[in-house]
């Protein structure tokens, strides 16, 4: 009864009979009837009343319109009143109307669409008491798209065919095309388009966009050439945005430049969205200078700035990306979520956690911190900057987490030396999170390979078989790597040989596996077999095979493979390749050749490469070269205690005790601490961890006794293995 009273005082002109309702809707009001243009302010007020921040304004405005008589004179205003109410109350009002019209039914559906209540839109149809018209069908199709439910979409399509709207109404056909594009059903998309006799530019644009969004860039351009340019139709700026996006997918520089020229000739340069698309195209094809020239001479919005930041990040120039971002802030432009994601990626690549924290603060201020893409980018940034605690705090606060967010955490914890914690997070994902995808499982396999627990490896392998991920070649490559690092080369080889498809990543993994186990000859043989199979090696392949040669002392084979990189395959050696080669030459005693290779790198050699040569100098007792190498290393990282330790051992070999004392004094004066070594072994499915200097293990006495016995055996004359007694153990 109370609801009825409310409806009577603020309602839609409710009546006791259909005839009265019609009279109320059609009879002129005694109040002056506003002209059509006079309704526009009222419509705007009703649209404003629909905002969630004004819950009671709709009822007050409704009552005012009812008293003034304006409501009874306009079906259009009545529909706007209905749409201004929250969906639940709008339904109650609609149900009180004795004979609703399609316009009012559509207003009710539109309120549900605005509230993203897609399922309710479809459930309301049978109870609306009106036949769906051409305005209803696009609302239904959009709801089917957003659910998503292709089966319901096909049913609505059938309804559109029966009502002839699919042939005669461009809005309905456009909605059909957009729905099928979203579901990736290109055949039905084209059938829907072909059923319409006279397509307009919006419908043509929807087809081009549908092709482009489904990765069919070539088909998008062919359709555009045939149905737009070929028929003499002038494309709109929106059409050209989709065309340029398709050209960017193909990385077709010539076609993209032709589109740019057409935009200039057609005076479309005023359309900022179109010019932003051209800017994005130049960044996509890595024509950075062309993009910068366009950027400097154009009007700019937040999308323009974000496009430049993203482009520089993708091209690897993170310094310029951060510079552009700072100029954007100085220009007073407010970043959006896309900007935050790109800048967070730049900070993660530059390892600039301070700038990353400032970007995080901006994300909080603009209210996008907990958006899934933003939060995931920030979590990844913190992980890469070794701030895993900050990353986990943000991850726990995320209201929604997709597989990408979980994968970022699992991978990040492994990178921070916490593989066991990564596995715990994966278990939480299985219990409470989304189903892992193949990429996530590769991250999990990497975490397991760091911990080296064989039982875990078997369990994960079984899970991959059950989920069907084993059929993916990149997952198989990760499995091969896992078994190799767990010491089970037999299982690694079995997975490799059973793979139906063997790409270069899988070949590289098995070659690396043989190398890790000291089987350099087999690794080189596999490399040759790969080349014979017409699989072109990539950069990682050469890292794997050169490391295998290094571990097995295959100097000649390593030299030949290293030289073939540039001469045969056009791959210029990077620091990883040179490090492996320096290590190979150093182990073999070819110190001068290793030093020459380092000098040829023109300053590109990193600390790891120099450290490999320093270790070789220690092994071959070359004090003079060791001092030179140590000096270079200490320029790069003067606080790395390991370099001092190696240098101390070199001096001790040469009995330069003054130099030993001097080096040890430097360590003490700087307060440098030696990071203790750590190892683990799995026995009967239990992991036993040992840290240098600690004696906390329950079987420590038994282990110590056995080590002493083994040491005596190794020092005996009848042992073929010669123990290196020259290593000086320093206790810093």
Secondary structure, DSSP 8 states (H G I E B T S, - for coil): -HHHHHHHHHSS---SSHHHHHHHHHS--SS----HHHHHHHHHHHHHHTSTT-TTHHHHHHHHHHHHTTGGG-HHHHHHHHHHS-HHHHHHHHHT-TT--HHHHHHHHHHHHHTT-HHHHHHHGGGS-S---HHHHHHHHHHHHHHT-HHHHHHHHHHHHHTTHHHH-HHHHHHHHHHHHHHT-HHHHHHHHHH-SS--HHHHHHHHHHHHHTT-HHHHHHHHIIIIITTT----HHHHHHHHHHHHHHT-HHHHHHHHHHHHHTT-TT-HHHHHHHHHHHHHTT-HHHHHHHHHTS---HHHHHHHHHHHHHTT-HHHHHHHHHHHHHTT----HHHHHHHHHHHHHHT-HHHHHHHHHHHHHTT-TTSHHHHHHHHHHHHHTT-HHHHHHHHHH-S---HHHHHHHHHHHHHTT-HHHHHHHHHHHHHHS----HHHHHHHHHHHHHHT-HHHHHHHHHHHHHHTGGGSHHHHHHHHHHHHHTT-HHHHHHHHHH-S---HHHHHHHHHHHHHTT-HHHHHHHHHHHHHTT----HHHHHHHHHHHHHHT-HHHHHHHHHHHHHHH-----HHHHHHHHHHHHHTT-HHHHHHHHHHTTT---HHHHHHHHHHHHHTT-HHHHHHHHHHHHHH-TT-HHHHHHHHHHHHHTT-HHHHHHHHHHHHHTT------EEEEEETTEEEEEETT---STTHHHHHHHHHHHHHHHHSTT-SS-----------
